[in-house]
Amino acid sequence: MTDDSDDRKYYVISDLHIGGDEQLEEVDYLDELLAFLKRLEQADEDAELIINGDAFGLWEITGVDGIEKFDVLETNYPDLFEQLRATGETMPITLLPGNHDHELAAHEEYVDRLAEYNVTLEQTLSTTRPVGDRTIYFEHGHQQDPNNRIEDFGNPHATPLGYFYNTHVTSRAGKLSNRGRFNWLKDVQAVTPTERMPNWLVSKYFYREMNPFLRYAVIPFLLLFNISAILAVLAGLDLAGIWSFPVDWSQAMLGQFGQAGTAVYLLLWVNAVVAGLLLLVGIPLYIFVRDARQTVDRFGVFETPLTVDPEKPYKSAAREVFEEKPETAVYCYGHTHRPKANEVDGRLLVNTGTWLKRLHRRDVVAGILPPVFAPSYQLCVVEIEATEEGVTVEYEEIEKPDPTKEELTFTERLLTWSREPNPELPDPPVVTEEVATHSEPAEQPTSDVR
């Protein structure tokens, strides 16, 4: 279904992660995706839609195996597949496997099943397309991630580290999410990098699952902890007879407010006593944990980091592609869920982001309360085409209502006031023709395995 026209425009999306066990079946952006596909169906232009990996969450569907997972997708999302069929009748649609849907490359039946909906599945790690007299290189990007790299591409039994995390942790979260006070655990896929998982769990427990009476009882103490720690040190200096002025001054000042001042003074010093005890316990505990961590690192028990550097390995991979294929103007990938566009050696490194919810860590305004993970959507479509200026890349954001008010409690919003996330898509970059003076003629659309 591909066309050799060098003037073709390319719409690129990735990381939809459609499908999964139980609560992961819910697709928050389904209406927006259907509307986007409907728009492409009605567009009168020479264009192609490329879904650059992780269209489906096959790793997270654990109840069935192999091609039966496609049966589950068809049953759960009939409107989506019918719209793919309709859009594919007027515009070519190409799908590349990612890591979460690597099984698309492992079973030939997927090619025929997707073809029924006018979707061309290329069972390869990468593909190229002509744009003007240059080319675009597409790959999902998991091969640059040591935790998700699939050495034996196309092997249905390939199980990188990320496979176990998603089949045991992510899918399990989908099964358990509706057991909480609020249905939040299903957002586990939006927690990136993975190292933030413990903080996210603590945050959601504190603001969502903790008994409200207990939460509101400890909030004043936690908010005043920093002040209380200082007061604990000052009280120690006073008891030791070293410096009594701060204690005498605070007593005199608060005493002017009568019973209210006495109550505040009592609250501060109760907090100070508790803070002092925590400091006494915390210092030796910190030394112990630090020593234990150094010992573990020395033995190399946790040699592999949980997440990939969001940019460094892709810059290196792009440079290799640009050197091997100097006609390449754009290296386009997904996987990291971070929409970005960077210039690398005069060419462009473009990330297509994700349609999943994104979570942004925000520290609270004071105290030692858990951080808040503020949600947002950045439904991102990358448009690549040749213009008079050269090869241009534009980011389009599909509008979706802000989920903050629905998903954050009043307490979370209050404690992170003025710290709301405001993610912005990159400005449209251009690869000018001057950069391509050494380029060879553009190749025809091909697929290769790297």
Phi, psi and omega in degrees: 000004181274153181242144183274006183296129178283348182267006183292145175261144182241126171260128185234128173227163179200171172055053174279326177054051181277124177108159180154176182286133172048252186296339178287350177293335182291129178248104187297333187253018187301317180299318180293322179294317178298319180294321178296314179295324177296321178297318178295324178301323185267357181286135178257080182204158175277101186212165177220140174262125177243122176261106194268057171096152179056041172295323184238152177263066183291329176298329184272358174263102190252354184278339180226170182234161171059218185294345178296337177295329178291326175300320179296317180297316179300319181293320186278335186228058182297322181296323180295313183291326177292324178288325173300318179299316182292316180294321180294344177284338182246345183212133177299138175237124180242137181238127173254142175289147170251203176276320180293333176240037178303332180300340175301329180272352186260350182226120181298335182299333180297327180299311181291320182294319179288329178298332177298338179251022177060034176247124178270114178268119174261110185277059182225165178281334183210164177208162178232158177219145176282144174216109190062230175259020179241187176224160174247135177254126180244134165206154183294319176114352183290341179290343177268002181251111185300337180275347181233003179296133180253103185294317181256076184300132181094352178280119183296346181260009179294128184221080174291175183303320181298331179299313181293322179299315185282326179283334183256326183263303184296312181295323177296322177298322178297327180283333186259349192302320184283001178275347182280175174298327176226153185272074185249338187296337180294345179280012182303330181293339182274355182276105176223140353290166186297334179300341181278358183304311180301317179296321179295317179297317178298317181298312182292326176297313185295313187271343184240317189261333182298144176305128185304322181296319178293318182298312183286344175283325184269343182302314179301319179297315182292324178294325183267007187300316182300316178294319182296324179296320178294318179296323179298320178293316180296322178296322178296320178294324179292315180296328180279356180073019182273315183207109183253354185302312182301321181291314180297319182294316180295323178296315181295318182293310181290334178296337179291343183261012175066223183296325179297318178294323178296319179296317178296317179300317179296317180299316182296320183281331171297316176298321182295320178298312180297316179298320178298318178297319179295321178296318179298321178282324187291324182298306178294329178295319178299317180298319179295313181297318180298316179294319179297320180295318178297322178296315179299317179296325181295324179276352177069032182295318180249071187283329185265125176293155184284332184232159178271147172303130187294344183225319191307308182295333181282328174296319178295316180296320180296319179299322178296317179295317181296327179286318181287326183231080186297345177284352183287127179261329186223131170255112187247127182215175177228236170073313186275350179067018181243104179293121181210156174222118181235150174271129178229113180052040177081358176246182186245137173250113191238127175251134187268003175070208182211160173259357174290162172299145174247143180245131183243119180289131177228122175287150181284167189289337182199170174074196181240034177291154178300151177293161178254137177254100185277132183272154172203165173239140173226074182288106196250131173238124177262130180244123183237131178201165176267131177233183178296332180283333184143213177269119183251147177234126178234144177255125174249131178257119176284125185291138175212139182304145178293125183274003189301311185295328181281328191253346176252139177288165177301321179299316180297317181293322181293318183287343178241028180304135182072008178243026181295145179292142177223066183293140179235143177280154182297154174290151182297115176268164182224138168258110184283159181295333181300330181292337188264020185299335182262003189287151173270167177303145182294142176281160173286162180304124181224168173233138177219163180249126179251000000 
